[in-house]
Amino acid sequence: MNKLVPFTPGLILYIALSAGCGSDGLTPNGNAGSNGQQASGAGVIPTIDTSGSLNEVVAVPESTPAVINGLFDKYTKVVAPNGKPIHIFATSGVSEAQTVRARQILSFILKDAEGTQYGSDKSAVANALGDAQATLVYFETEEQALKHRDAVSKLGLGVQDLYAEESPVEGTQAYLNNEIRDAAYEEIFHMVHGYGIETALPAFHAEMVAAQLKATARAYIGTRMARNTERMSI
């Protein structure tokens, strides 16, 4: 049986300790529309139907902005209760299995966890993600993401990046041999936090910031993470 992901103080220290682990790529703290604010690119992504695909991964249509259909060739989504999509775009260097796994992780995080302090009803978080046009941009490598960072940022979407080189799929040799760090959960949660929790659950966000400051004071985390805490507090 799959365990649910509660939004409880038990997650706070994990998020506090991981908040500074991201790259200099596309993250909520580095993009327009982050820190609880709606992204500015209203309507930039047209409705994309995924129902005709067995795994709900489809080709990126030409009706999307040139930056999108020029970079990415796969698309899937999670639809929030308010009917708005949370987008996932992947490049050719990302497998369909990785794309599906990213969607499954996002769905897993947004699944209600009955009886928990913050997670018994996550619909407001999912709706905030939809309102912010939260978008996971899935590149093959960090180098590729950095190359296209400025162009993607200008779209005004609520962007978070993830790399194929840091997200092995269960059952593959990379996964079985523990060849690379699996950062998929962490990076996808950054998106949920930056574009969903900060807006919908400000009290939970405040507890995260407090936990990170406390961890910093106890020297559990370094100066880079401390700087991230300052940004989260603004």
Biotite code that builds the C-alpha atoms (Angstrom):
import biotite.structure as struc

atoms = struc.array([
    struc.Atom([0.000, 0.000, 0.000], chain_id="A", res_id=1, res_name="MET", atom_name="CA", element="C"),
    struc.Atom([1.311, 3.463, -0.883], chain_id="A", res_id=2, res_name="ASN", atom_name="CA", element="C"),
    struc.Atom([1.908, 5.738, 2.043], chain_id="A", res_id=3, res_name="LYS", atom_name="CA", element="C"),
    struc.Atom([0.327, 9.170, 1.921], chain_id="A", res_id=4, res_name="LEU", atom_name="CA", element="C"),
    struc.Atom([2.296, 12.388, 2.180], chain_id="A", res_id=5, res_name="VAL", atom_name="CA", element="C"),
    struc.Atom([0.967, 14.468, 5.075], chain_id="A", res_id=6, res_name="PRO", atom_name="CA", element="C"),
    struc.Atom([1.640, 18.198, 5.308], chain_id="A", res_id=7, res_name="PHE", atom_name="CA", element="C"),
    struc.Atom([2.740, 18.016, 8.938], chain_id="A", res_id=8, res_name="THR", atom_name="CA", element="C"),
    struc.Atom([5.614, 19.414, 11.009], chain_id="A", res_id=9, res_name="PRO", atom_name="CA", element="C"),
    struc.Atom([7.290, 16.051, 10.510], chain_id="A", res_id=10, res_name="GLY", atom_name="CA", element="C"),
    struc.Atom([8.137, 17.120, 6.950], chain_id="A", res_id=11, res_name="LEU", atom_name="CA", element="C"),
    struc.Atom([9.413, 20.527, 7.939], chain_id="A", res_id=12, res_name="ILE", atom_name="CA", element="C"),
    struc.Atom([12.971, 19.634, 8.915], chain_id="A", res_id=13, res_name="LEU", atom_name="CA", element="C"),
    struc.Atom([13.407, 17.552, 5.749], chain_id="A", res_id=14, res_name="TYR", atom_name="CA", element="C"),
    struc.Atom([12.317, 20.482, 3.604], chain_id="A", res_id=15, res_name="ILE", atom_name="CA", element="C"),
    struc.Atom([14.444, 22.887, 5.641], chain_id="A", res_id=16, res_name="ALA", atom_name="CA", element="C"),
    struc.Atom([17.519, 20.762, 5.153], chain_id="A", res_id=17, res_name="LEU", atom_name="CA", element="C"),
    struc.Atom([16.891, 20.240, 1.442], chain_id="A", res_id=18, res_name="SER", atom_name="CA", element="C"),
    struc.Atom([15.875, 23.792, 0.581], chain_id="A", res_id=19, res_name="ALA", atom_name="CA", element="C"),
    struc.Atom([19.390, 24.803, -0.322], chain_id="A", res_id=20, res_name="GLY", atom_name="CA", element="C"),
    struc.Atom([20.264, 21.687, -2.304], chain_id="A", res_id=21, res_name="CYS", atom_name="CA", element="C"),
    struc.Atom([19.002, 22.901, -5.662], chain_id="A", res_id=22, res_name="GLY", atom_name="CA", element="C"),
    struc.Atom([21.132, 24.189, -8.490], chain_id="A", res_id=23, res_name="SER", atom_name="CA", element="C"),
    struc.Atom([21.248, 27.673, -9.964], chain_id="A", res_id=24, res_name="ASP", atom_name="CA", element="C"),
    struc.Atom([18.568, 26.617, -12.439], chain_id="A", res_id=25, res_name="GLY", atom_name="CA", element="C"),
    struc.Atom([14.844, 27.348, -12.571], chain_id="A", res_id=26, res_name="LEU", atom_name="CA", element="C"),
    struc.Atom([13.302, 27.295, -9.101], chain_id="A", res_id=27, res_name="THR", atom_name="CA", element="C"),
    struc.Atom([10.404, 29.043, -7.338], chain_id="A", res_id=28, res_name="PRO", atom_name="CA", element="C"),
    struc.Atom([12.738, 31.429, -5.484], chain_id="A", res_id=29, res_name="ASN", atom_name="CA", element="C"),
    struc.Atom([14.320, 32.488, -8.772], chain_id="A", res_id=30, res_name="GLY", atom_name="CA", element="C"),
    struc.Atom([11.306, 33.081, -11.008], chain_id="A", res_id=31, res_name="ASN", atom_name="CA", element="C"),
    struc.Atom([8.457, 35.476, -11.530], chain_id="A", res_id=32, res_name="ALA", atom_name="CA", element="C"),
    struc.Atom([5.350, 34.221, -9.820], chain_id="A", res_id=33, res_name="GLY", atom_name="CA", element="C"),
    struc.Atom([7.181, 32.627, -6.887], chain_id="A", res_id=34, res_name="SER", atom_name="CA", element="C"),
    struc.Atom([6.859, 33.159, -3.153], chain_id="A", res_id=35, res_name="ASN", atom_name="CA", element="C"),
    struc.Atom([3.117, 32.790, -3.224], chain_id="A", res_id=36, res_name="GLY", atom_name="CA", element="C"),
    struc.Atom([2.451, 35.135, -6.144], chain_id="A", res_id=37, res_name="GLN", atom_name="CA", element="C"),
    struc.Atom([0.586, 34.161, -9.292], chain_id="A", res_id=38, res_name="GLN", atom_name="CA", element="C"),
    struc.Atom([2.757, 33.850, -12.389], chain_id="A", res_id=39, res_name="ALA", atom_name="CA", element="C"),
    struc.Atom([2.348, 36.574, -14.982], chain_id="A", res_id=40, res_name="SER", atom_name="CA", element="C"),
    struc.Atom([1.988, 34.447, -18.131], chain_id="A", res_id=41, res_name="GLY", atom_name="CA", element="C"),
    struc.Atom([-1.784, 34.099, -17.998], chain_id="A", res_id=42, res_name="ALA", atom_name="CA", element="C"),
    struc.Atom([-3.058, 31.912, -20.819], chain_id="A", res_id=43, res_name="GLY", atom_name="CA", element="C"),
    struc.Atom([0.363, 31.276, -22.345], chain_id="A", res_id=44, res_name="VAL", atom_name="CA", element="C"),
    struc.Atom([-0.121, 27.478, -22.385], chain_id="A", res_id=45, res_name="ILE", atom_name="CA", element="C"),
    struc.Atom([-3.207, 26.338, -24.318], chain_id="A", res_id=46, res_name="PRO", atom_name="CA", element="C"),
    struc.Atom([-5.302, 23.424, -23.119], chain_id="A", res_id=47, res_name="THR", atom_name="CA", element="C"),
    struc.Atom([-3.503, 20.191, -24.028], chain_id="A", res_id=48, res_name="ILE", atom_name="CA", element="C"),
    struc.Atom([-5.563, 16.996, -24.124], chain_id="A", res_id=49, res_name="ASP", atom_name="CA", element="C"),
    struc.Atom([-3.713, 13.938, -22.793], chain_id="A", res_id=50, res_name="THR", atom_name="CA", element="C"),
    struc.Atom([-6.686, 11.580, -22.676], chain_id="A", res_id=51, res_name="SER", atom_name="CA", element="C"),
    struc.Atom([-5.821, 9.907, -25.988], chain_id="A", res_id=52, res_name="GLY", atom_name="CA", element="C"),
    struc.Atom([-2.588, 8.458, -24.620], chain_id="A", res_id=53, res_name="SER", atom_name="CA", element="C"),
    struc.Atom([-2.521, 5.296, -22.504], chain_id="A", res_id=54, res_name="LEU", atom_name="CA", element="C"),
    struc.Atom([0.118, 6.773, -20.199], chain_id="A", res_id=55, res_name="ASN", atom_name="CA", element="C"),
    struc.Atom([-1.220, 10.332, -20.559], chain_id="A", res_id=56, res_name="GLU", atom_name="CA", element="C"),
    struc.Atom([2.033, 11.539, -22.114], chain_id="A", res_id=57, res_name="VAL", atom_name="CA", element="C"),
    struc.Atom([1.577, 13.309, -25.450], chain_id="A", res_id=58, res_name="VAL", atom_name="CA", element="C"),
    struc.Atom([3.642, 15.244, -27.966], chain_id="A", res_id=59, res_name="ALA", atom_name="CA", element="C"),
    struc.Atom([3.946, 18.983, -27.309], chain_id="A", res_id=60, res_name="VAL", atom_name="CA", element="C"),
    struc.Atom([1.584, 20.697, -29.776], chain_id="A", res_id=61, res_name="PRO", atom_name="CA", element="C"),
    struc.Atom([2.702, 23.489, -32.086], chain_id="A", res_id=62, res_name="GLU", atom_name="CA", element="C"),
    struc.Atom([0.058, 25.732, -30.530], chain_id="A", res_id=63, res_name="SER", atom_name="CA", element="C"),
    struc.Atom([2.325, 26.208, -27.518], chain_id="A", res_id=64, res_name="THR", atom_name="CA", element="C"),
    struc.Atom([4.849, 29.095, -27.480], chain_id="A", res_id=65, res_name="PRO", atom_name="CA", element="C"),
    struc.Atom([7.891, 28.566, -29.697], chain_id="A", res_id=66, res_name="ALA", atom_name="CA", element="C"),
    struc.Atom([10.165, 28.354, -26.661], chain_id="A", res_id=67, res_name="VAL", atom_name="CA", element="C"),
    struc.Atom([8.108, 25.436, -25.379], chain_id="A", res_id=68, res_name="ILE", atom_name="CA", element="C"),
    struc.Atom([7.632, 23.396, -28.551], chain_id="A", res_id=69, res_name="ASN", atom_name="CA", element="C"),
    struc.Atom([11.169, 24.145, -29.618], chain_id="A", res_id=70, res_name="GLY", atom_name="CA", element="C"),
    struc.Atom([12.677, 22.720, -26.429], chain_id="A", res_id=71, res_name="LEU", atom_name="CA", element="C"),
    struc.Atom([10.282, 20.029, -25.251], chain_id="A", res_id=72, res_name="PHE", atom_name="CA", element="C"),
    struc.Atom([8.680, 17.091, -27.023], chain_id="A", res_id=73, res_name="ASP", atom_name="CA", element="C"),
    struc.Atom([6.655, 15.444, -24.232], chain_id="A", res_id=74, res_name="LYS", atom_name="CA", element="C"),
    struc.Atom([3.813, 16.744, -22.096], chain_id="A", res_id=75, res_name="TYR", atom_name="CA", element="C"),
    struc.Atom([1.710, 15.467, -19.234], chain_id="A", res_id=76, res_name="THR", atom_name="CA", element="C"),
    struc.Atom([-0.188, 17.130, -16.419], chain_id="A", res_id=77, res_name="LYS", atom_name="CA", element="C"),
    struc.Atom([-2.029, 16.873, -13.131], chain_id="A", res_id=78, res_name="VAL", atom_name="CA", element="C"),
    struc.Atom([-5.358, 18.697, -13.097], chain_id="A", res_id=79, res_name="VAL", atom_name="CA", element="C"),
    struc.Atom([-6.204, 20.595, -9.918], chain_id="A", res_id=80, res_name="ALA", atom_name="CA", element="C"),
    struc.Atom([-9.717, 20.490, -8.411], chain_id="A", res_id=81, res_name="PRO", atom_name="CA", element="C"),
    struc.Atom([-10.394, 23.928, -9.907], chain_id="A", res_id=82, res_name="ASN", atom_name="CA", element="C"),
    struc.Atom([-9.861, 22.425, -13.374], chain_id="A", res_id=83, res_name="GLY", atom_name="CA", element="C"),
    struc.Atom([-6.529, 24.127, -14.023], chain_id="A", res_id=84, res_name="LYS", atom_name="CA", element="C"),
    struc.Atom([-3.545, 22.019, -15.134], chain_id="A", res_id=85, res_name="PRO", atom_name="CA", element="C"),
    struc.Atom([-0.200, 21.694, -13.407], chain_id="A", res_id=86, res_name="ILE", atom_name="CA", element="C"),
    struc.Atom([2.114, 21.270, -16.382], chain_id="A", res_id=87, res_name="HIS", atom_name="CA", element="C"),
    struc.Atom([5.029, 18.903, -16.970], chain_id="A", res_id=88, res_name="ILE", atom_name="CA", element="C"),
    struc.Atom([7.146, 19.417, -20.101], chain_id="A", res_id=89, res_name="PHE", atom_name="CA", element="C"),
    struc.Atom([10.053, 17.076, -20.914], chain_id="A", res_id=90, res_name="ALA", atom_name="CA", element="C"),
    struc.Atom([12.835, 17.185, -23.499], chain_id="A", res_id=91, res_name="THR", atom_name="CA", element="C"),
    struc.Atom([13.790, 14.367, -25.865], chain_id="A", res_id=92, res_name="SER", atom_name="CA", element="C"),
    struc.Atom([16.522, 13.289, -23.439], chain_id="A", res_id=93, res_name="GLY", atom_name="CA", element="C"),
    struc.Atom([13.922, 12.483, -20.788], chain_id="A", res_id=94, res_name="VAL", atom_name="CA", element="C"),
    struc.Atom([12.205, 9.113, -21.152], chain_id="A", res_id=95, res_name="SER", atom_name="CA", element="C"),
    struc.Atom([8.445, 8.605, -21.092], chain_id="A", res_id=96, res_name="GLU", atom_name="CA", element="C"),
    struc.Atom([8.926, 6.511, -17.970], chain_id="A", res_id=97, res_name="ALA", atom_name="CA", element="C"),
    struc.Atom([10.647, 9.423, -16.239], chain_id="A", res_id=98, res_name="GLN", atom_name="CA", element="C"),
    struc.Atom([7.899, 11.769, -17.371], chain_id="A", res_id=99, res_name="THR", atom_name="CA", element="C"),
    struc.Atom([5.193, 9.473, -15.984], chain_id="A", res_id=100, res_name="VAL", atom_name="CA", element="C"),
    struc.Atom([7.139, 9.057, -12.742], chain_id="A", res_id=101, res_name="ARG", atom_name="CA", element="C"),
    struc.Atom([7.339, 12.832, -12.280], chain_id="A", res_id=102, res_name="ALA", atom_name="CA", element="C"),
    struc.Atom([3.569, 13.088, -12.678], chain_id="A", res_id=103, res_name="ARG", atom_name="CA", element="C"),
    struc.Atom([3.053, 10.230, -10.231], chain_id="A", res_id=104, res_name="GLN", atom_name="CA", element="C"),
    struc.Atom([5.281, 11.913, -7.636], chain_id="A", res_id=105, res_name="ILE", atom_name="CA", element="C"),
    struc.Atom([3.355, 15.171, -8.010], chain_id="A", res_id=106, res_name="LEU", atom_name="CA", element="C"),
    struc.Atom([0.032, 13.335, -7.652], chain_id="A", res_id=107, res_name="SER", atom_name="CA", element="C"),
    struc.Atom([1.404, 11.473, -4.628], chain_id="A", res_id=108, res_name="PHE", atom_name="CA", element="C"),
    struc.Atom([2.414, 14.694, -2.874], chain_id="A", res_id=109, res_name="ILE", atom_name="CA", element="C"),
    struc.Atom([-0.986, 16.263, -3.567], chain_id="A", res_id=110, res_name="LEU", atom_name="CA", element="C"),
    struc.Atom([-3.010, 13.286, -2.345], chain_id="A", res_id=111, res_name="LYS", atom_name="CA", element="C"),
    struc.Atom([-5.013, 13.973, 0.813], chain_id="A", res_id=112, res_name="ASP", atom_name="CA", element="C"),
    struc.Atom([-3.701, 12.446, 4.046], chain_id="A", res_id=113, res_name="ALA", atom_name="CA", element="C"),
    struc.Atom([-6.686, 12.099, 6.333], chain_id="A", res_id=114, res_name="GLU", atom_name="CA", element="C"),
    struc.Atom([-6.246, 13.153, 9.934], chain_id="A", res_id=115, res_name="GLY", atom_name="CA", element="C"),
    struc.Atom([-3.067, 15.193, 9.433], chain_id="A", res_id=116, res_name="THR", atom_name="CA", element="C"),
    struc.Atom([-2.578, 18.783, 10.514], chain_id="A", res_id=117, res_name="GLN", atom_name="CA", element="C"),
    struc.Atom([-2.046, 20.329, 7.091], chain_id="A", res_id=118, res_name="TYR", atom_name="CA", element="C"),
    struc.Atom([-2.681, 17.489, 4.663], chain_id="A", res_id=119, res_name="GLY", atom_name="CA", element="C"),
    struc.Atom([-6.226, 16.317, 5.260], chain_id="A", res_id=120, res_name="SER", atom_name="CA", element="C"),
    struc.Atom([-7.429, 18.451, 2.337], chain_id="A", res_id=121, res_name="ASP", atom_name="CA", element="C"),
    struc.Atom([-4.779, 19.527, -0.161], chain_id="A", res_id=122, res_name="LYS", atom_name="CA", element="C"),
    struc.Atom([-7.200, 20.933, -2.721], chain_id="A", res_id=123, res_name="SER", atom_name="CA", element="C"),
    struc.Atom([-6.254, 24.532, -1.910], chain_id="A", res_id=124, res_name="ALA", atom_name="CA", element="C"),
    struc.Atom([-2.580, 23.743, -2.523], chain_id="A", res_id=125, res_name="VAL", atom_name="CA", element="C"),
    struc.Atom([-3.345, 22.063, -5.844], chain_id="A", res_id=126, res_name="ALA", atom_name="CA", element="C"),
    struc.Atom([-5.608, 24.944, -6.862], chain_id="A", res_id=127, res_name="ASN", atom_name="CA", element="C"),
    struc.Atom([-2.875, 27.470, -6.035], chain_id="A", res_id=128, res_name="ALA", atom_name="CA", element="C"),
    struc.Atom([-0.481, 25.530, -8.253], chain_id="A", res_id=129, res_name="LEU", atom_name="CA", element="C"),
    struc.Atom([-3.009, 25.660, -11.078], chain_id="A", res_id=130, res_name="GLY", atom_name="CA", element="C"),
    struc.Atom([-3.600, 29.386, -10.559], chain_id="A", res_id=131, res_name="ASP", atom_name="CA", element="C"),
    struc.Atom([0.155, 30.035, -10.697], chain_id="A", res_id=132, res_name="ALA", atom_name="CA", element="C"),
    struc.Atom([0.523, 27.950, -13.881], chain_id="A", res_id=133, res_name="GLN", atom_name="CA", element="C"),
    struc.Atom([3.043, 25.821, -12.007], chain_id="A", res_id=134, res_name="ALA", atom_name="CA", element="C"),
    struc.Atom([5.205, 24.082, -14.595], chain_id="A", res_id=135, res_name="THR", atom_name="CA", element="C"),
    struc.Atom([7.828, 21.379, -14.165], chain_id="A", res_id=136, res_name="LEU", atom_name="CA", element="C"),
    struc.Atom([10.388, 21.720, -16.966], chain_id="A", res_id=137, res_name="VAL", atom_name="CA", element="C"),
    struc.Atom([12.219, 18.422, -17.264], chain_id="A", res_id=138, res_name="TYR", atom_name="CA", element="C"),
    struc.Atom([15.611, 18.645, -18.977], chain_id="A", res_id=139, res_name="PHE", atom_name="CA", element="C"),
    struc.Atom([18.160, 15.947, -19.709], chain_id="A", res_id=140, res_name="GLU", atom_name="CA", element="C"),
    struc.Atom([20.965, 17.724, -17.855], chain_id="A", res_id=141, res_name="THR", atom_name="CA", element="C"),
    struc.Atom([21.603, 20.742, -15.667], chain_id="A", res_id=142, res_name="GLU", atom_name="CA", element="C"),
    struc.Atom([23.775, 22.179, -18.450], chain_id="A", res_id=143, res_name="GLU", atom_name="CA", element="C"),
    struc.Atom([20.828, 22.054, -20.847], chain_id="A", res_id=144, res_name="GLN", atom_name="CA", element="C"),
    struc.Atom([18.556, 23.742, -18.313], chain_id="A", res_id=145, res_name="ALA", atom_name="CA", element="C"),
    struc.Atom([21.014, 26.553, -17.643], chain_id="A", res_id=146, res_name="LEU", atom_name="CA", element="C"),
    struc.Atom([21.443, 27.138, -21.376], chain_id="A", res_id=147, res_name="LYS", atom_name="CA", element="C"),
    struc.Atom([17.724, 27.803, -21.778], chain_id="A", res_id=148, res_name="HIS", atom_name="CA", element="C"),
    struc.Atom([16.991, 29.306, -18.353], chain_id="A", res_id=149, res_name="ARG", atom_name="CA", element="C"),
    struc.Atom([16.454, 32.886, -19.473], chain_id="A", res_id=150, res_name="ASP", atom_name="CA", element="C"),
    struc.Atom([14.143, 31.998, -22.363], chain_id="A", res_id=151, res_name="ALA", atom_name="CA", element="C"),
    struc.Atom([11.956, 29.771, -20.187], chain_id="A", res_id=152, res_name="VAL", atom_name="CA", element="C"),
    struc.Atom([11.878, 32.312, -17.347], chain_id="A", res_id=153, res_name="SER", atom_name="CA", element="C"),
    struc.Atom([10.529, 35.010, -19.672], chain_id="A", res_id=154, res_name="LYS", atom_name="CA", element="C"),
    struc.Atom([7.355, 32.975, -20.269], chain_id="A", res_id=155, res_name="LEU", atom_name="CA", element="C"),
    struc.Atom([6.094, 34.068, -16.844], chain_id="A", res_id=156, res_name="GLY", atom_name="CA", element="C"),
    struc.Atom([5.112, 30.561, -15.759], chain_id="A", res_id=157, res_name="LEU", atom_name="CA", element="C"),
    struc.Atom([5.593, 29.160, -12.256], chain_id="A", res_id=158, res_name="GLY", atom_name="CA", element="C"),
    struc.Atom([8.665, 27.176, -13.258], chain_id="A", res_id=159, res_name="VAL", atom_name="CA", element="C"),
    struc.Atom([10.664, 24.478, -11.472], chain_id="A", res_id=160, res_name="GLN", atom_name="CA", element="C"),
    struc.Atom([13.297, 22.407, -13.229], chain_id="A", res_id=161, res_name="ASP", atom_name="CA", element="C"),
    struc.Atom([14.290, 18.742, -12.913], chain_id="A", res_id=162, res_name="LEU", atom_name="CA", element="C"),
    struc.Atom([16.999, 16.785, -14.748], chain_id="A", res_id=163, res_name="TYR", atom_name="CA", element="C"),
    struc.Atom([16.967, 13.254, -16.144], chain_id="A", res_id=164, res_name="ALA", atom_name="CA", element="C"),
    struc.Atom([20.489, 12.810, -14.806], chain_id="A", res_id=165, res_name="GLU", atom_name="CA", element="C"),
    struc.Atom([19.173, 13.196, -11.242], chain_id="A", res_id=166, res_name="GLU", atom_name="CA", element="C"),
    struc.Atom([15.960, 11.162, -11.441], chain_id="A", res_id=167, res_name="SER", atom_name="CA", element="C"),
    struc.Atom([16.412, 7.430, -12.131], chain_id="A", res_id=168, res_name="PRO", atom_name="CA", element="C"),
    struc.Atom([13.355, 5.255, -12.658], chain_id="A", res_id=169, res_name="VAL", atom_name="CA", element="C"),
    struc.Atom([12.798, 2.262, -10.400], chain_id="A", res_id=170, res_name="GLU", atom_name="CA", element="C"),
    struc.Atom([14.054, -0.940, -11.982], chain_id="A", res_id=171, res_name="GLY", atom_name="CA", element="C"),
    struc.Atom([16.683, 0.677, -14.193], chain_id="A", res_id=172, res_name="THR", atom_name="CA", element="C"),
    struc.Atom([20.372, -0.074, -13.730], chain_id="A", res_id=173, res_name="GLN", atom_name="CA", element="C"),
    struc.Atom([21.021, 3.457, -12.506], chain_id="A", res_id=174, res_name="ALA", atom_name="CA", element="C"),
    struc.Atom([18.384, 2.973, -9.814], chain_id="A", res_id=175, res_name="TYR", atom_name="CA", element="C"),
    struc.Atom([19.337, -0.581, -8.825], chain_id="A", res_id=176, res_name="LEU", atom_name="CA", element="C"),
    struc.Atom([23.038, 0.253, -8.613], chain_id="A", res_id=177, res_name="ASN", atom_name="CA", element="C"),
    struc.Atom([22.433, 3.566, -6.838], chain_id="A", res_id=178, res_name="ASN", atom_name="CA", element="C"),
    struc.Atom([24.535, 5.288, -9.502], chain_id="A", res_id=179, res_name="GLU", atom_name="CA", element="C"),
    struc.Atom([23.006, 8.759, -9.151], chain_id="A", res_id=180, res_name="ILE", atom_name="CA", element="C"),
    struc.Atom([21.190, 10.758, -6.515], chain_id="A", res_id=181, res_name="ARG", atom_name="CA", element="C"),
    struc.Atom([17.420, 10.737, -6.911], chain_id="A", res_id=182, res_name="ASP", atom_name="CA", element="C"),
    struc.Atom([16.319, 14.348, -6.529], chain_id="A", res_id=183, res_name="ALA", atom_name="CA", element="C"),
    struc.Atom([12.876, 14.023, -8.136], chain_id="A", res_id=184, res_name="ALA", atom_name="CA", element="C"),
    struc.Atom([10.820, 14.148, -4.943], chain_id="A", res_id=185, res_name="TYR", atom_name="CA", element="C"),
    struc.Atom([12.795, 17.080, -3.563], chain_id="A", res_id=186, res_name="GLU", atom_name="CA", element="C"),
    struc.Atom([12.605, 19.186, -6.730], chain_id="A", res_id=187, res_name="GLU", atom_name="CA", element="C"),
    struc.Atom([8.905, 18.508, -7.314], chain_id="A", res_id=188, res_name="ILE", atom_name="CA", element="C"),
    struc.Atom([8.181, 19.391, -3.694], chain_id="A", res_id=189, res_name="PHE", atom_name="CA", element="C"),
    struc.Atom([10.040, 22.675, -4.225], chain_id="A", res_id=190, res_name="HIS", atom_name="CA", element="C"),
    struc.Atom([7.445, 23.472, -6.897], chain_id="A", res_id=191, res_name="MET", atom_name="CA", element="C"),
    struc.Atom([4.561, 22.479, -4.628], chain_id="A", res_id=192, res_name="VAL", atom_name="CA", element="C"),
    struc.Atom([6.022, 24.572, -1.831], chain_id="A", res_id=193, res_name="HIS", atom_name="CA", element="C"),
    struc.Atom([6.913, 27.676, -3.830], chain_id="A", res_id=194, res_name="GLY", atom_name="CA", element="C"),
    struc.Atom([3.724, 27.948, -5.876], chain_id="A", res_id=195, res_name="TYR", atom_name="CA", element="C"),
    struc.Atom([1.220, 26.100, -3.680], chain_id="A", res_id=196, res_name="GLY", atom_name="CA", element="C"),
    struc.Atom([1.974, 25.913, 0.032], chain_id="A", res_id=197, res_name="ILE", atom_name="CA", element="C"),
    struc.Atom([3.204, 29.491, 0.390], chain_id="A", res_id=198, res_name="GLU", atom_name="CA", element="C"),
    struc.Atom([-0.131, 30.736, -0.966], chain_id="A", res_id=199, res_name="THR", atom_name="CA", element="C"),
    struc.Atom([-2.569, 28.187, 0.423], chain_id="A", res_id=200, res_name="ALA", atom_name="CA", element="C"),
    struc.Atom([-0.909, 27.256, 3.731], chain_id="A", res_id=201, res_name="LEU", atom_name="CA", element="C"),
    struc.Atom([1.024, 30.286, 4.981], chain_id="A", res_id=202, res_name="PRO", atom_name="CA", element="C"),
    struc.Atom([1.110, 28.924, 8.536], chain_id="A", res_id=203, res_name="ALA", atom_name="CA", element="C"),
    struc.Atom([2.840, 25.752, 7.318], chain_id="A", res_id=204, res_name="PHE", atom_name="CA", element="C"),
    struc.Atom([5.296, 27.826, 5.302], chain_id="A", res_id=205, res_name="HIS", atom_name="CA", element="C"),
    struc.Atom([6.042, 29.914, 8.397], chain_id="A", res_id=206, res_name="ALA", atom_name="CA", element="C"),
    struc.Atom([6.802, 26.729, 10.342], chain_id="A", res_id=207, res_name="GLU", atom_name="CA", element="C"),
    struc.Atom([9.199, 25.627, 7.589], chain_id="A", res_id=208, res_name="MET", atom_name="CA", element="C"),
    struc.Atom([11.042, 28.942, 7.747], chain_id="A", res_id=209, res_name="VAL", atom_name="CA", element="C"),
    struc.Atom([11.231, 28.728, 11.543], chain_id="A", res_id=210, res_name="ALA", atom_name="CA", element="C"),
    struc.Atom([12.580, 25.173, 11.345], chain_id="A", res_id=211, res_name="ALA", atom_name="CA", element="C"),
    struc.Atom([15.220, 26.209, 8.840], chain_id="A", res_id=212, res_name="GLN", atom_name="CA", element="C"),
    struc.Atom([16.328, 29.137, 10.968], chain_id="A", res_id=213, res_name="LEU", atom_name="CA", element="C"),
    struc.Atom([16.557, 26.823, 13.966], chain_id="A", res_id=214, res_name="LYS", atom_name="CA", element="C"),
    struc.Atom([18.568, 24.300, 11.968], chain_id="A", res_id=215, res_name="ALA", atom_name="CA", element="C"),
    struc.Atom([20.883, 27.076, 10.814], chain_id="A", res_id=216, res_name="THR", atom_name="CA", element="C"),
    struc.Atom([21.423, 28.209, 14.398], chain_id="A", res_id=217, res_name="ALA", atom_name="CA", element="C"),
    struc.Atom([22.353, 24.654, 15.354], chain_id="A", res_id=218, res_name="ARG", atom_name="CA", element="C"),
    struc.Atom([24.764, 24.426, 12.410], chain_id="A", res_id=219, res_name="ALA", atom_name="CA", element="C"),
    struc.Atom([22.777, 21.638, 10.733], chain_id="A", res_id=220, res_name="TYR", atom_name="CA", element="C"),
    struc.Atom([22.863, 23.574, 7.473], chain_id="A", res_id=221, res_name="ILE", atom_name="CA", element="C"),
    struc.Atom([25.410, 25.870, 5.843], chain_id="A", res_id=222, res_name="GLY", atom_name="CA", element="C"),
    struc.Atom([25.537, 29.462, 4.707], chain_id="A", res_id=223, res_name="THR", atom_name="CA", element="C"),
    struc.Atom([23.977, 28.826, 1.274], chain_id="A", res_id=224, res_name="ARG", atom_name="CA", element="C"),
    struc.Atom([20.902, 27.323, 2.903], chain_id="A", res_id=225, res_name="MET", atom_name="CA", element="C"),
    struc.Atom([20.807, 30.227, 5.352], chain_id="A", res_id=226, res_name="ALA", atom_name="CA", element="C"),
    struc.Atom([20.634, 32.638, 2.402], chain_id="A", res_id=227, res_name="ARG", atom_name="CA", element="C"),
    struc.Atom([17.746, 30.598, 0.988], chain_id="A", res_id=228, res_name="ASN", atom_name="CA", element="C"),
    struc.Atom([15.973, 30.935, 4.328], chain_id="A", res_id=229, res_name="THR", atom_name="CA", element="C"),
    struc.Atom([16.304, 34.708, 4.138], chain_id="A", res_id=230, res_name="GLU", atom_name="CA", element="C"),
    struc.Atom([14.711, 34.665, 0.663], chain_id="A", res_id=231, res_name="ARG", atom_name="CA", element="C"),
    struc.Atom([11.882, 32.443, 1.908], chain_id="A", res_id=232, res_name="MET", atom_name="CA", element="C"),
    struc.Atom([11.194, 34.932, 4.708], chain_id="A", res_id=233, res_name="SER", atom_name="CA", element="C"),
    struc.Atom([10.801, 37.944, 2.426], chain_id="A", res_id=234, res_name="ILE", atom_name="CA", element="C"),
])
